[in-house]
């Protein structure tokens, strides 16, 4: 008997940020503590992966989507990004033996697929961003906002 297929469940925090149009209760399991300050990248990441880490971590932490348990999956996303950038650069350089170009195209495709897979886990994919019901730069609104003049 195999594992049932279907839509992968999203983390409760991401579901809350995306909104709850059906108004079904969203069970929120115990969560690890959200760290104070920015999470540091693991030493294993190269320069390109660290740059991607520095780009995405502040936004994810501002939304409360990162804990210490998420460091390695996020590092895998950043490493896939770095591999994608490197393979793209090699292909663009023109220094690739024509008989080996297919290997670099395959490397680009595999790195891109890994990036998209990991990005979906953290809500980084374009569809996930469009579904977010909050603007991280705006104060969260209460259902009582606007009832009393300010």
Secondary structure as GFF3:
##gff-version 3
##sequence-region A 1 150
A	DSSP	alpha_helix	12	18	.	.	.	ID=ss1
A	DSSP	alpha_helix	47	62	.	.	.	ID=ss2
A	DSSP	three_ten_helix	68	70	.	.	.	ID=ss3
A	DSSP	alpha_helix	71	93	.	.	.	ID=ss4
A	DSSP	three_ten_helix	98	100	.	.	.	ID=ss5
A	DSSP	alpha_helix	101	121	.	.	.	ID=ss6
A	DSSP	alpha_helix	126	131	.	.	.	ID=ss7
###
